[in-house]
Amino acid sequence: MTRKYLVTGGAGYVGSVVAAHLLERGHRVTVLDDLSTGFAEAVPEGAEFIEGRIQDAGRWLDPTYDGVLHFAAFSQVGESVARPEKYWENNVGGTMALLAAMRSAGVRRLVFSSTAATYGEPESVPITETAPTAPTSPYGASKLAVDHMIGGECAAHGLAAVSLRYFNVAGAYGVLGERHAPESHLIPLVLQVALGRREAISVYGEDYPTPDGTCVRDYIHVADLAEAHLLALDAMTAGEHLICNLGNGNGFSVREVVETVRKVTGHPIPEITAPRRPGDPAVLVASAEAARERLGWTPSRPDLADVVADAWAFARLREEGA
Ligand SMILES: NC(=O)c1ccc[n+]([C@@H]2O[C@H](COP(=O)([O-])OP(=O)(O)OC[C@H]3O[C@@H](n4cnc5c(N)ncnc54)[C@H](O)[C@@H]3O)[C@@H](O)[C@H]2O)c1
């Protein structure tokens, strides 16, 4: 059945890929994005585009919408430490306005982009949804605050909602991929070395208690992530706030990522060893059990080489177009 969805942040990396998946399934999509970190050309063909802020969502949301997929947020951890007020205003204040607009328009279905950063330094891995939440940055804290806000909205006002706590999203979906500025994610940074835009990749810390001494992270292909959003829309129930981690359940070390990029690109990728960065946990790996049980989701692209190959194809496409 065709449904109509508002996709906030649909000109950004993850939002644009999810919007494309919704359109491919025959749904109608309106993207609401202020282009603060997004790109108008990333809005997939076939979507209606409103250039505007979620803080003003009440101007556009109306009862014809079946639900909202909410990606719009600031997500630079370092910036959030330097300018926490920017994160509270946009991520928390913006979502509060969005929820109020949904309430007045009677739009009662929401999928929210939460994050592994809500957990902070894990006590044990793989991380389950019942793990303590102790974010180590204002970014993580702002996302956790929104999770709590959504929980209250479900309990008090019958919203049906799913918070998806992403681990490291990576890869690309055809012409849609990662273009953060500044880029802080490992795979696109290593690919910049392969493209000759950066001389070497810095490896922060070689003395972690991991097999090769470098940090281990859980990389999830953005197209697998998009599938989880479609499943979430069907798995939600009025009055319930479901929280699911989204990761592969597999960890890859920084060295393994760099080595995979070497294999995929054929570039030697020089490394510079740097000291540990404060607040970087040794291992962050998701338990994907809840997503499997509650959403029926299993990642279909768990191989790191596939993730890197898609990201590389996208990076070269952008280089040719640049
Ligand atoms: N990329 C990851 O690895 C990752 C991991 C965990 C969680 N997340 C979450 O997923 C979501 C999407 O991340 P992304 O990597 O695609 O980021 P992104 O910066 O590419 O996309 C965010 C989009 O939201 C828009 N936006 C920001 N504030 C807005 C506002 N007030 N009104 C309207 N539009 C606004 C931006 O212009 C941008 O297009 C974010 O909420 C982020 O916190 C991402």
The ligand as an SDF file (V2000), in Angstrom:
LIG
                    3D

 44 48  0  0  0  0  0  0  0  0999 V2000
   26.2560    8.5280    9.8550 N   0  0  0  0  0  0  0  0  0  0  0  0
   26.3910    7.8030   10.9580 C   0  0  0  0  0  0  0  0  0  0  0  0
   27.3170    6.9560   11.0780 O   0  0  0  0  0  0  0  0  0  0  0  0
   25.3940    7.9420   12.0880 C   0  0  0  0  0  0  0  0  0  0  0  0
   25.5600    7.1190   13.2270 C   0  0  0  0  0  0  0  0  0  0  0  0
   24.6340    7.2230   14.2620 C   0  0  0  0  0  0  0  0  0  0  0  0
   23.5600    8.0990   14.1570 C   0  0  0  0  0  0  0  0  0  0  0  0
   23.4300    8.8970   13.0560 N   0  0  0  0  0  0  0  0  0  0  0  0
   22.2820    9.8280   12.9870 C   0  0  0  0  0  0  0  0  0  0  0  0
   21.6640    9.6850   11.7210 O   0  0  0  0  0  0  0  0  0  0  0  0
   21.1350   10.9290   11.2880 C   0  0  0  0  0  0  0  0  0  0  0  0
   21.6340   11.2190    9.8810 C   0  0  0  0  0  0  0  0  0  0  0  0
   23.0590   11.2820    9.8970 O   0  0  0  0  0  0  0  0  0  0  0  0
   23.8730   11.6040    8.5810 P   0  0  0  0  0  0  0  0  0  0  0  0
   25.1960   10.9530    8.7250 O   0  0  0  0  0  0  0  0  0  0  0  0
   23.0250   11.3110    7.3990 O   0  0  0  0  0  0  0  0  0  0  0  0
   24.0790   13.1840    8.7480 O   0  0  0  0  0  0  0  0  0  0  0  0
   23.9420   14.3400    7.6590 P   0  0  0  0  0  0  0  0  0  0  0  0
   24.5660   15.5530    8.2810 O   0  0  0  0  0  0  0  0  0  0  0  0
   24.4370   13.8910    6.3310 O   0  0  0  0  0  0  0  0  0  0  0  0
   22.3620   14.5410    7.5520 O   0  0  0  0  0  0  0  0  0  0  0  0
   21.6080   15.3200    8.4470 C   0  0  0  0  0  0  0  0  0  0  0  0
   20.6740   16.1870    7.6180 C   0  0  0  0  0  0  0  0  0  0  0  0
   19.8110   16.9260    8.4980 O   0  0  0  0  0  0  0  0  0  0  0  0
   19.7060   18.2570    8.0170 C   0  0  0  0  0  0  0  0  0  0  0  0
   19.3500   19.0970    9.1800 N   0  0  0  0  0  0  0  0  0  0  0  0
   20.0660   19.3080   10.3080 C   0  0  0  0  0  0  0  0  0  0  0  0
   19.3790   20.0890   11.1710 N   0  0  0  0  0  0  0  0  0  0  0  0
   18.1950   20.3840   10.5550 C   0  0  0  0  0  0  0  0  0  0  0  0
   17.0390   21.1180   10.9340 C   0  0  0  0  0  0  0  0  0  0  0  0
   16.9720   21.7640   12.1060 N   0  0  0  0  0  0  0  0  0  0  0  0
   15.9960   21.1790   10.0840 N   0  0  0  0  0  0  0  0  0  0  0  0
   16.0470   20.5470    8.8800 C   0  0  0  0  0  0  0  0  0  0  0  0
   17.1010   19.8250    8.4670 N   0  0  0  0  0  0  0  0  0  0  0  0
   18.1610   19.7440    9.2900 C   0  0  0  0  0  0  0  0  0  0  0  0
   21.0620   18.5500    7.3990 C   0  0  0  0  0  0  0  0  0  0  0  0
   21.0370   19.6060    6.4480 O   0  0  0  0  0  0  0  0  0  0  0  0
   21.4160   17.2020    6.7650 C   0  0  0  0  0  0  0  0  0  0  0  0
   20.9480   17.1210    5.4260 O   0  0  0  0  0  0  0  0  0  0  0  0
   21.5430   11.9630   12.3200 C   0  0  0  0  0  0  0  0  0  0  0  0
   20.4540   12.1940   13.1680 O   0  0  0  0  0  0  0  0  0  0  0  0
   22.6870   11.2860   13.0710 C   0  0  0  0  0  0  0  0  0  0  0  0
   22.7490   11.7260   14.4050 O   0  0  0  0  0  0  0  0  0  0  0  0
   24.3240    8.8220   12.0210 C   0  0  0  0  0  0  0  0  0  0  0  0
  1  2  1  0
  2  3  2  0
  2  4  1  0
  4  5  1  0
  4 44  2  0
  5  6  2  0
  6  7  1  0
  7  8  2  0
  8  9  1  0
  8 44  1  0
  9 10  1  0
  9 42  1  0
 10 11  1  0
 11 12  1  0
 11 40  1  0
 12 13  1  0
 13 14  1  0
 14 15  2  0
 14 16  1  0
 14 17  1  0
 17 18  1  0
 18 19  2  0
 18 20  1  0
 18 21  1  0
 21 22  1  0
 22 23  1  0
 23 24  1  0
 23 38  1  0
 24 25  1  0
 25 26  1  0
 25 36  1  0
 26 27  1  0
 26 35  1  0
 27 28  2  0
 28 29  1  0
 29 30  1  0
 29 35  2  0
 30 31  1  0
 30 32  2  0
 32 33  1  0
 33 34  2  0
 34 35  1  0
 36 37  1  0
 36 38  1  0
 38 39  1  0
 40 41  1  0
 40 42  1  0
 42 43  1  0
M  CHG  2   8   1  16  -1
M  END
$$$$
